[in-house]
Each structure stands twice: as structure tokens, then as C-alpha cells.
Amino acid sequence: MTFVTKLTFQSGDKAVLDRVVGNLKQFVERKGAECRGPHADQPKRTSVPQYRTLQPGDEFPSWNYTVYTRRLEIHGADHIAREVGHKDFPDSVHIEIEVEQKKPLGHRRS
């Protein structure tokens, strides 16, 4: 059985995000693993209201920011995916790691 490690990176700083994802892709490929991506999602524009007090009503201008997303997939190479999971990333980059187990075609379910 093969494992696919799906990595999702999000940040408000596009330059840092692209640098982190690019360096990680080079690291994975240098180690000899199959890496797909990075895939970019549409940037999401977010607006957050800011209140002057805990009561609704009196507000500061809303805080607006953009969130950029990149996705990578590492196929097989579980030891490399484990190394990636233990790496230190900048605080401005949010990372989600999902591991999916792929069974070969024709494999019976038990």
C-alpha cells in the first residue's frame, strides 16, 4: 500500500509562502521522492469587523486581508514525508498535513 501525504500551506504573505513551498519541493525532489504541485488556489479576501467595545455598535474600520493557499502531494516515501512534518516553518505560514492510504487497484476490502 502506498501513502499520499497532502500538504496545504496558507499565509497572508505571498512571497514567504512561495519561498517556503519552493524550498520544500526542492528538498523532497532532492531526496528522490515524487512530489506533485505546488497547486495554487484562488486567493481569499477576508474582512473582519473590529468593535470598539464588547457591545455591538461602535466599530473601527474592518480589517481586510488576503489569504494565499498552496498545496503539495508527496507520493510514497513515508520517511521523507515524516521529515517534512518535523520541519520548522515561519510563524506566518499555516500548515495542514493529511495522510491518505492508497490501496492498489483490485484490492479487496476486508
N, C-alpha and C positions, 0 to 999 in steps of 0.2 A: 504494500500500500504506500501511496505517495502522500506527502503532506504539502499543502499550499499555504504559505504564510502571507496574509494580506495586511499590508501596512497602509494606514491612512494618516496623512500629515495635514495639520491645519495651522494657519498663522495669519496674523494681520500684517506681517512684514514679508512681502513677496520675495525680496532679494535674499533674506535669510533662509526662507523656505526653499527656494530654488537651489541655494548653495548646499543646504543640508541634504536634500533629496539627491542632488547630483553627486555629492561625495559618497553617499551611501550606495548608490547604484554602482559607482566605480569600485567601491570596496567589495561588494557582492560579486561583481564580474571578475575582479582580480582573484578572488578566492575560487573561481571556477563554477559558480552556481548559475542557474538560469534565472534571469531577472526580467520581468516584463513591466514596462512603464518607464518613466512616470506618466501617468494619465492625469490630466488636469480637469477639474470640474469648473463650472461657471463660478466666478466669484460671487459671494453672497453679501449683499449690502444690508447691514443691520442698524437699526435705530433704537436707542434705549432712552426712555424718558428719565429725567432727573428731577426729583422733588426737593424743594427747599426744607420741608419738614416731613414728618411721618404721615401727616394728613394729606389726602389728595387736594389738589387745587393749585397752590402757588408752585410754579415749576421753573427750573433753569432750562435753557435750550437743550434739546435732545442731544445725546452723544451718538454720533454716526461713525461707523467704521466698516471696513470691508474684510471678509474672511476668505482667504485663498486655500484651496484644497488640492493636494496631490496624492496619488495612490500608486503603490508598487506591489508587485507579487513576486515572491521567491518560491520557485518550484523545486521540491526535493530539498536536499542539502540542509537537513534539520539542524546540524551543528552550526552552520553559518547563520541560520535564522535565530538560533538561540543567542549567538554572539551579538547580533543586531539588537535583540531585545534587552541586552545588558549595557548597551552603549549609553553614554551621556549625551543629551541633546540640549540645545538652548532652551531656556525657560519660555521664550516667546513662541515655541513650536509645540503644539499638542499632538500626541501620537496615540493611535489606537492600533492594536495588534490583534488579528483574528487568525486562528489556525484552523484549516479545513482539511479533513481526511478524505482523500480521493481513492476510491476502490477501482480496480481495473474493470473494463467492460466485461460483462458476462459473469461478474462475481455474484454469488448467491448471497442473499440476505439471510442471516440466521437469528 
